[in-house]
Amino acid sequence: MKLRRYKFDLAALQRLAALNYAALKPLAESVRKHGAQVIKIGQHLRFALTVLESAPYTTEVRIEQQALVTQLPGLKEAQLDVRLYHDAQLAEVVRSQGVTRLQPTYDVPNPRMHHANEKHQVNHFLQEWLQLIKSRGLLQEN
């Protein structure tokens, strides 16, 4: 069996970043105006949005899952830090679960057990999360 090496697709990642920017920009503007916001999805899931940094051409937003009930020991809540680039109209996950400086590709295996396409996967997760809150989320002021 011959292993195929992962090929980084910059165009696909930029398309994903453009879609995420369009969906996240209105939420980021609301958070910047009104302060931290909470999005509740169903009975047992909510996310807090906070603006970490705001500059003329970029905004950095933290999306953090909050438990509504006591969680299992050792279970980590999802946390993403997303930078919005207003001039390019792109949004990119810059930190995920404490991992900073996500590389476009990783050799497999690697010491930290990253997937070969980890950067694409976390940005795709952001897209799915944005679709979920668009369809089922309720925005609440904190």
Phi and psi restraints in degrees (value plus and minus 20) as a CYANA .aco file:
   2 LYS   PHI    -120.3   -80.3
   2 LYS   PSI     109.3   149.3
   3 LEU   PHI    -100.2   -60.2
   3 LEU   PSI     115.8   155.8
   4 ARG   PHI    -116.7   -76.7
   4 ARG   PSI     114.9   154.9
   5 ARG   PHI    -102.2   -62.2
   5 ARG   PSI     118.7   158.7
   6 TYR   PHI     -86.9   -46.9
   6 TYR   PSI     114.1   154.1
   7 LYS   PHI    -130.2   -90.2
   7 LYS   PSI     102.1   142.1
   8 PHE   PHI     -88.9   -48.9
   8 PHE   PSI     111.3   151.3
   9 ASP   PHI    -133.1   -93.1
   9 ASP   PSI      74.1   114.1
  10 LEU   PHI     -82.2   -42.2
  10 LEU   PSI     -60.7   -20.7
  11 ALA   PHI     -82.5   -42.5
  11 ALA   PSI     -61.2   -21.2
  12 ALA   PHI     -85.7   -45.7
  12 ALA   PSI     -60.9   -20.9
  13 LEU   PHI     -86.0   -46.0
  13 LEU   PSI     -57.9   -17.9
  14 GLN   PHI     -89.0   -49.0
  14 GLN   PSI     -57.4   -17.4
  15 ARG   PHI     -81.7   -41.7
  15 ARG   PSI     -64.1   -24.1
  16 LEU   PHI     -82.2   -42.2
  16 LEU   PSI     -63.0   -23.0
  17 ALA   PHI     -84.2   -44.2
  17 ALA   PSI     -56.1   -16.1
  18 ALA   PHI     -89.0   -49.0
  18 ALA   PSI     -61.6   -21.6
  19 LEU   PHI     -83.8   -43.8
  19 LEU   PSI     -63.9   -23.9
  20 ASN   PHI     -84.6   -44.6
  20 ASN   PSI     -57.9   -17.9
  21 TYR   PHI     -81.6   -41.6
  21 TYR   PSI     -68.2   -28.2
  22 ALA   PHI     -80.2   -40.2
  22 ALA   PSI     -56.9   -16.9
  23 ALA   PHI    -100.6   -60.6
  23 ALA   PSI     -53.6   -13.6
  24 LEU   PHI    -108.6   -68.6
  24 LEU   PSI     -45.3    -5.3
  25 LYS   PHI     -76.6   -36.6
  25 LYS   PSI     -68.4   -28.4
  26 PRO   PHI     -80.8   -40.8
  26 PRO   PSI     -58.0   -18.0
  27 LEU   PHI     -85.1   -45.1
  27 LEU   PSI     -63.2   -23.2
  28 ALA   PHI     -84.0   -44.0
  28 ALA   PSI     -59.1   -19.1
  29 GLU   PHI     -85.6   -45.6
  29 GLU   PSI     -59.3   -19.3
  30 SER   PHI     -84.4   -44.4
  30 SER   PSI     -62.2   -22.2
  31 VAL   PHI     -85.8   -45.8
  31 VAL   PSI     -60.6   -20.6
  32 ARG   PHI     -84.4   -44.4
  32 ARG   PSI     -57.4   -17.4
  33 LYS   PHI     -95.1   -55.1
  33 LYS   PSI     -66.0   -26.0
  34 HIS   PHI    -126.0   -86.0
  34 HIS   PSI     -21.5    18.5
  35 GLY   PHI      68.9   108.9
  35 GLY   PSI    -191.7  -151.7
  36 ALA   PHI     -74.1   -34.1
  36 ALA   PSI     121.3   161.3
  37 GLN   PHI    -145.0  -105.0
  37 GLN   PSI     134.6   174.6
  38 VAL   PHI    -141.0  -101.0
  38 VAL   PSI     114.1   154.1
  39 ILE   PHI    -133.7   -93.7
  39 ILE   PSI     101.6   141.6
  40 LYS   PHI    -124.7   -84.7
  40 LYS   PSI     111.3   151.3
  41 ILE   PHI    -144.2  -104.2
  41 ILE   PSI      89.0   129.0
  42 GLY   PHI      49.6    89.6
  42 GLY   PSI    -182.3  -142.3
  43 GLN   PHI    -105.2   -65.2
  43 GLN   PSI     -47.1    -7.1
  44 HIS   PHI    -139.8   -99.8
  44 HIS   PSI      -3.9    36.1
  45 LEU   PHI    -161.0  -121.0
  45 LEU   PSI     107.6   147.6
  46 ARG   PHI    -167.8  -127.8
  46 ARG   PSI     133.7   173.7
  47 PHE   PHI    -149.2  -109.2
  47 PHE   PSI     119.0   159.0
  48 ALA   PHI    -122.1   -82.1
  48 ALA   PSI     115.5   155.5
  49 LEU   PHI    -134.1   -94.1
  49 LEU   PSI     109.3   149.3
  50 THR   PHI    -155.9  -115.9
  50 THR   PSI     127.8   167.8
  51 VAL   PHI    -110.1   -70.1
  51 VAL   PSI     100.7   140.7
  52 LEU   PHI    -105.6   -65.6
  52 LEU   PSI     -55.3   -15.3
  53 GLU   PHI    -175.8  -135.8
  53 GLU   PSI     118.1   158.1
  54 SER   PHI    -154.8  -114.8
  54 SER   PSI     106.0   146.0
  55 ALA   PHI    -154.9  -114.9
  55 ALA   PSI     149.8   189.8
  56 PRO   PHI     -76.2   -36.2
  56 PRO   PSI     -56.9   -16.9
  57 TYR   PHI    -130.1   -90.1
  57 TYR   PSI     -26.2    13.8
  58 THR   PHI    -161.6  -121.6
  58 THR   PSI     134.4   174.4
  59 THR   PHI    -158.4  -118.4
  59 THR   PSI     115.6   155.6
  60 GLU   PHI    -133.4   -93.4
  60 GLU   PSI     106.2   146.2
  61 VAL   PHI    -138.8   -98.8
  61 VAL   PSI     118.8   158.8
  62 ARG   PHI    -125.2   -85.2
  62 ARG   PSI     110.5   150.5
  63 ILE   PHI    -133.6   -93.6
  63 ILE   PSI      98.3   138.3
  64 GLU   PHI    -151.3  -111.3
  64 GLU   PSI     104.3   144.3
  65 GLN   PHI     -92.0   -52.0
  65 GLN   PSI     117.3   157.3
  66 GLN   PHI    -141.4  -101.4
  66 GLN   PSI     114.9   154.9
  67 ALA   PHI     -97.2   -57.2
  67 ALA   PSI     114.5   154.5
  68 LEU   PHI    -109.2   -69.2
  68 LEU   PSI     -45.5    -5.5
  69 VAL   PHI    -147.8  -107.8
  69 VAL   PSI     149.4   189.4
  70 THR   PHI     -81.0   -41.0
  70 THR   PSI     109.1   149.1
  71 GLN   PHI    -111.1   -71.1
  71 GLN   PSI     145.1   185.1
  72 LEU   PHI     -87.2   -47.2
  72 LEU   PSI     124.6   164.6
  73 PRO   PHI     -79.2   -39.2
  73 PRO   PSI     114.9   154.9
  74 GLY   PHI      65.4   105.4
  74 GLY   PSI     -27.7    12.3
  75 LEU   PHI     -95.8   -55.8
  75 LEU   PSI     105.6   145.6
  76 LYS   PHI    -113.4   -73.4
  76 LYS   PSI     113.8   153.8
  77 GLU   PHI     -99.2   -59.2
  77 GLU   PSI     128.0   168.0
  78 ALA   PHI     -88.5   -48.5
  78 ALA   PSI     119.0   159.0
  79 GLN   PHI    -165.5  -125.5
  79 GLN   PSI     105.9   145.9
  80 LEU   PHI    -147.3  -107.3
  80 LEU   PSI     117.5   157.5
  81 ASP   PHI    -129.8   -89.8
  81 ASP   PSI     103.3   143.3
  82 VAL   PHI    -140.2  -100.2
  82 VAL   PSI     110.8   150.8
  83 ARG   PHI    -123.2   -83.2
  83 ARG   PSI     105.8   145.8
  84 LEU   PHI    -117.6   -77.6
  84 LEU   PSI     105.7   145.7
  85 TYR   PHI    -121.2   -81.2
  85 TYR   PSI      83.9   123.9
  86 HIS   PHI     -90.5   -50.5
  86 HIS   PSI     -54.4   -14.4
  87 ASP   PHI     -88.7   -48.7
  87 ASP   PSI     -59.2   -19.2
  88 ALA   PHI    -111.1   -71.1
  88 ALA   PSI     -32.3     7.7
  89 GLN   PHI      36.0    76.0
  89 GLN   PSI      32.8    72.8
  90 LEU   PHI    -150.0  -110.0
  90 LEU   PSI     128.7   168.7
  91 ALA   PHI    -144.6  -104.6
  91 ALA   PSI     112.4   152.4
  92 GLU   PHI    -153.0  -113.0
  92 GLU   PSI     114.7   154.7
  93 VAL   PHI     -92.5   -52.5
  93 VAL   PSI     100.1   140.1
  94 VAL   PHI    -122.4   -82.4
  94 VAL   PSI     -41.5    -1.5
  95 ARG   PHI    -163.5  -123.5
  95 ARG   PSI     119.3   159.3
  96 SER   PHI    -163.0  -123.0
  96 SER   PSI     101.3   141.3
  97 GLN   PHI      33.6    73.6
  97 GLN   PSI      17.0    57.0
  98 GLY   PHI      65.2   105.2
  98 GLY   PSI     -23.6    16.4
  99 VAL   PHI    -109.3   -69.3
  99 VAL   PSI      99.9   139.9
 100 THR   PHI    -125.2   -85.2
 100 THR   PSI     143.2   183.2
 101 ARG   PHI      32.8    72.8
 101 ARG   PSI      40.5    80.5
 102 LEU   PHI     -83.9   -43.9
 102 LEU   PSI     110.3   150.3
 103 GLN   PHI    -105.0   -65.0
 103 GLN   PSI     131.4   171.4
 104 PRO   PHI     -81.2   -41.2
 104 PRO   PSI     -56.2   -16.2
 105 THR   PHI    -161.8  -121.8
 105 THR   PSI     134.7   174.7
 106 TYR   PHI    -149.0  -109.0
 106 TYR   PSI     123.3   163.3
 107 ASP   PHI     -91.1   -51.1
 107 ASP   PSI     125.9   165.9
 108 VAL   PHI    -141.1  -101.1
 108 VAL   PSI     109.0   149.0
 109 PRO   PHI     -97.5   -57.5
 109 PRO   PSI     142.0   182.0
 110 ASN   PHI    -158.9  -118.9
 110 ASN   PSI     139.7   179.7
 111 PRO   PHI     -80.2   -40.2
 111 PRO   PSI     -50.2   -10.2
 112 ARG   PHI    -114.9   -74.9
 112 ARG   PSI     -18.6    21.4
 113 MET   PHI      43.3    83.3
 113 MET   PSI      15.3    55.3
 114 HIS   PHI     -95.8   -55.8
 114 HIS   PSI     130.5   170.5
 115 HIS   PHI     -93.8   -53.8
 115 HIS   PSI     138.3   178.3
 116 ALA   PHI     -79.0   -39.0
 116 ALA   PSI     -55.6   -15.6
 117 ASN   PHI    -133.7   -93.7
 117 ASN   PSI      22.2    62.2
 118 GLU   PHI     -74.8   -34.8
 118 GLU   PSI     -63.2   -23.2
 119 LYS   PHI     -81.0   -41.0
 119 LYS   PSI     -65.3   -25.3
 120 HIS   PHI     -84.2   -44.2
 120 HIS   PSI     -60.2   -20.2
 121 GLN   PHI     -84.4   -44.4
 121 GLN   PSI     -62.7   -22.7
 122 VAL   PHI     -90.2   -50.2
 122 VAL   PSI     -52.6   -12.6
 123 ASN   PHI     -92.2   -52.2
 123 ASN   PSI     -52.7   -12.7
 124 HIS   PHI     -88.6   -48.6
 124 HIS   PSI     -57.7   -17.7
 125 PHE   PHI     -80.2   -40.2
 125 PHE   PSI     -62.0   -22.0
 126 LEU   PHI     -79.3   -39.3
 126 LEU   PSI     -63.5   -23.5
 127 GLN   PHI     -80.9   -40.9
 127 GLN   PSI     -64.3   -24.3
 128 GLU   PHI     -84.9   -44.9
 128 GLU   PSI     -59.5   -19.5
 129 TRP   PHI     -83.1   -43.1
 129 TRP   PSI     -63.7   -23.7
 130 LEU   PHI     -83.7   -43.7
 130 LEU   PSI     -58.0   -18.0
 131 GLN   PHI     -85.2   -45.2
 131 GLN   PSI     -59.3   -19.3
 132 LEU   PHI     -83.1   -43.1
 132 LEU   PSI     -67.4   -27.4
 133 ILE   PHI     -90.8   -50.8
 133 ILE   PSI     -48.1    -8.1
 134 LYS   PHI     -86.3   -46.3
 134 LYS   PSI     -58.5   -18.5
 135 SER   PHI    -105.7   -65.7
 135 SER   PSI     -51.8   -11.8
 136 ARG   PHI    -152.0  -112.0
 136 ARG   PSI     -24.9    15.1
 137 GLY   PHI    -100.5   -60.5
 137 GLY   PSI     127.1   167.1
 138 LEU   PHI    -137.8   -97.8
 138 LEU   PSI     100.8   140.8
 139 LEU   PHI    -102.7   -62.7
 139 LEU   PSI     110.2   150.2
 140 GLN   PHI    -147.7  -107.7
 140 GLN   PSI     121.9   161.9
 141 GLU   PHI     -97.9   -57.9
 141 GLU   PSI     121.6   161.6
